Amino acid sequence: MAPEDVRFFDGHKYMWDGEAQESREAAEAKQKEYENDEFETQLVEEEDQFLVYTRRVVTEVVVEGEPPPA
């Protein structure tokens, strides 16, 4: 059975990165890469494989252009 693409942890939506890792060490290395890129991560062990789920929280929205007339 294929892993779920989306999972919720503590009420937050995480997306699977699409790669099943064979070992915990490989999954933790991938997890660290995502965390260095400012993603939140969750590591899941399922059916003898390790899955990394990620999410990124938007902290700033940049709007360009003039606002519409009031």
Buried (B, 14 or more C-beta within 10 A) or exposed (E): EEBBEEBEEEEEEBBBBEEBBEEEEBBBEBBEEBEEEEBBBBBBEEEEBBBBBBBEEEEEEEEEEEEEEE
